[in-house]
Amino acid sequence: MPAYADLAAHFARAAALANSIGILQWDSDTMMPKGAAETRAESLALLRVLHHGMVCDPKVGDLIAGAEAESGLGDWERANIREIRRLWTVQTALPADLVEASSRAVSRCEMAWRKARAEADFPALLPLLAEVLSLQRQIGIVKGEKLGLSPYDALLNDYEPGGRSARIDALFDDLAAFLPGFTQEVLEAQARRPAPLPLQGPFPVAAQRALGLEMMQVVGFDFERGRLDVSTHPFCGGADNDVRITTRYDEADFARALMGVMHETGHALYEQGRPQAMVHQPVGQARSMSVHESQSLLMEMQACRSREFLAFAAPRMRAAFGGAGPAWEADNLYKLYTRVERGFIRVDADEVTYPAHVILRYRLEKALIGDEMPLAELPAAWNAGMRDLLGITPPDDRVGCLQDIHWPSGGWGYFPTYTLGAMTAAQLFDAARRAVPEIPGAIARGDFAPLLAWLRENVHSQGSLLETDDLLTRATGRPLDASVFKAHLLRRYGSEATAH
Amino acid sequence: MPAYADLAAHFARAAALANSIGILQWDSDTMMPKGAAETRAESLALLRVLHHGMVCDPKVGDLIAGAEAESGLGDWERANIREIRRLWTVQTALPADLVEASSRAVSRCEMAWRKARAEADFPALLPLLAEVLSLQRQIGIVKGEKLGLSPYDALLNDYEPGGRSARIDALFDDLAAFLPGFTQEVLEAQARRPAPLPLQGPFPVAAQRALGLEMMQVVGFDFERGRLDVSTHPFCGGADNDVRITTRYDEADFARALMGVMHETGHALYEQGRPQAMVHQPVGQARSMSVHESQSLLMEMQACRSREFLAFAAPRMRAAFGGAGPAWEADNLYKLYTRVERGFIRVDADEVTYPAHVILRYRLEKALIGDEMPLAELPAAWNAGMRDLLGITPPDDRVGCLQDIHWPSGGWGYFPTYTLGAMTAAQLFDAARRAVPEIPGAIARGDFAPLLAWLRENVHSQGSLLETDDLLTRATGRPLDASVFKAHLLRRYGSEATAH
């Protein structure tokens, strides 16, 4: 068998294993009875070891070299070899004992974090988090040496191939200079106008689920290749051609689940739209975490919190919950779902204040990985950052530096992708509307086909064929910058915006 | 590492893989969206190949020999080595090309069977079924040579370790001599008495599910280590400490789902009661298919179709569906749920006529594997057997020899375990009541603890420590015979029985 064909067959087998892991992970979060946790952990650990063994199989290096020397391959095959080399380089860089030590430290730290967060006790977490940080730093150093990157950039690179902190610094400094003043303006303008009318619950779970399914159908989710279920922490997971999103319901507030469903559906449409011919290959995967987050935020923030979508959705919401009166008018719903508030918790933040939460975390994790700040100073630095960026001070570490699982679970270098995704979403949606002017009007009729067609062509079907900058340049005419995102915030929330 | 410890660690890893397969298989039958079928098939095929590779790993033979020579091991460890050798002998016996050819033939034949059954067209299935049969025969020959067994006994041995057709012939001939006359008697006696009153539906699915869950709780299902879901064909599956049963609901008839749930719960209690210390080892598995079926039939037929259980359940059924009047009295329910009827379909058969369906299939599959009958004669032989054993003739092959998936899917040698299970259930339940006389009275109060304690001690916690005959002798005082089962049928259905 020629090297490329052999290599592709090998990675299709690895995908069959990754798909097994994806479904078992989904099951752990949605269906698994508690008492099965230990048995399941053993299954997942074994499958991950087997998958790692496949990617790092000694024959893979030779096959990559052989495939790279092969003539007559097309663009997709060349890009696939590039992505396989990328994977293989990173995964073979790490010694097994470092991977294992990190995995053990993370297990211990996650457990301690649940308790420490509940008790707002950072000192109790400190030694365990220090261990995770030190191992993440070592991982960053080892990978960075192989890739010619700083330790932080080497970690970032796992989530955002090609992403570099020098570039993110510039983008985030731009936003950080703009946001505090802008937030103040938005809040003042908001205070001058009448507050939106609250919706009266309770909103039964069955009706919320039915409405969520209806709206997933509206935006184009393919139920032949996916599902909607419930989990404590909403996510989009599953496997190739089997894309499973989750939500959680609050009977006092249906919008939280509904907007969450639209968010995860944005991720899911990306997964369902990956190129079928390469769906089991590395080049057929989503491009990066920032592009992934751009798809969820484009759907939730750009499309589904728009006046157009809410005009379409308002009568359907009324029908779902028997709502009536001025609180259920589209205009009031729009005010409710674009309300801005300063808060301590990232996952509850609105579109305007969210980037402040991310910029704070990005700056702190970069300093910690770079050994520029002692971990013991994290709570103080966190609170100072909150004051600078958002003008509020957390009363304790539970709603401060202990709120997220990312650091205890070893996810260092991930945070910036949220806000890169928000900026990417704005830039893509803007380009889509320029290219296909009927998009907003169609959304107002519940017709997402023109938007989805543009996303399918420009993002989803591209998989990992292009590097992120090239993907964005091809789709929008230029690489990522902050201007379109800022323009979007000004248009929707600025003092000139109507209804605010 | 000493050989036994190494061997046990190796088989714990194999169990982690088998548990992954179990959950993915469950998911395929309950949760998976249709469009994921191909991706899932690839995942399952790969995991099965990896599992087979682990069991047949070249080092296993040496480890078994090393462990067998080790001193100081206990009974469980010795039995575990015996079970591992059993597995390894069978799985290494088959050449890979025979396994693959059989798996391909089965895939083709299953597809053709769905169409052929719908169209009652046996000739269309014949060539594909002939291929499956021929490959099963070859598998039986290869395994049989290694084990010193006839081809049929070698196939049977996979489901029923130690099971032999000579013994089954004697047991089944005994039953076959008894059943046709007995069935006639039962039907005549039944006809002389007033028919039971029918229950008036519809019975909403949500209420059926709630009642099923309530009754699972009553008999002792552990929801911390299991679930109840819906599938087209009910089954008990999942993984170690994660036992998942399924049912399907018919709004016109709740008893079908409820009795099905009790049946699968019987399987599940066995799985949940396997010895924890050996739960991931071969010796910790269920003893055989006949013992497994004995646990489901003991729960469904012996316990839950009894007067005692129905006296307890009747008010709960009334409460679940708002039932009232004489049709909902325990005595009428008992008549309904012990009704005997001659029918063409095995899965719809009652306790009295079920063995006839099984004996027919057993005799036919033994003749076919033994090459004593041309496959083309199957429909005629089937219909002749139905006349002899049940006194009825199928109008076409759809409700005749095409009704079951077992043969098209390569499950030859499985059928006899159903009726061996029914006989074993009767013998175990009889021994349990002799040992613990309060069992029936406790069941009448909805207290299954005494019965479950006896089953836990005598069956579930024994795993595969003993051979089937030894397990039954230890629990009941003697190996399996047909007498207790016949006595049970006479007592419940005979002309002397009250209410019949």
Interface residues (C-beta under 8 A of the other chain):
Chain A: A12 R13 A16 L17 N19 S20 I23 L24 D27 M31 M32 P33 K34 G35 A36 E38 T39 R40 E42 S43 A45 L46 L47 L50 D222 F223 E224 R225 G226 R227 A239 D240 N241 D242 H280
Chain B: A12 R13 A16 L17 N19 S20 I23 L24 D27 M31 M32 P33 K34 G35 A36 E38 T39 R40 E42 S43 A45 L46 L47 L50 D222 F223 E224 R225 G226 R227 A239 D240 N241 D242 H280
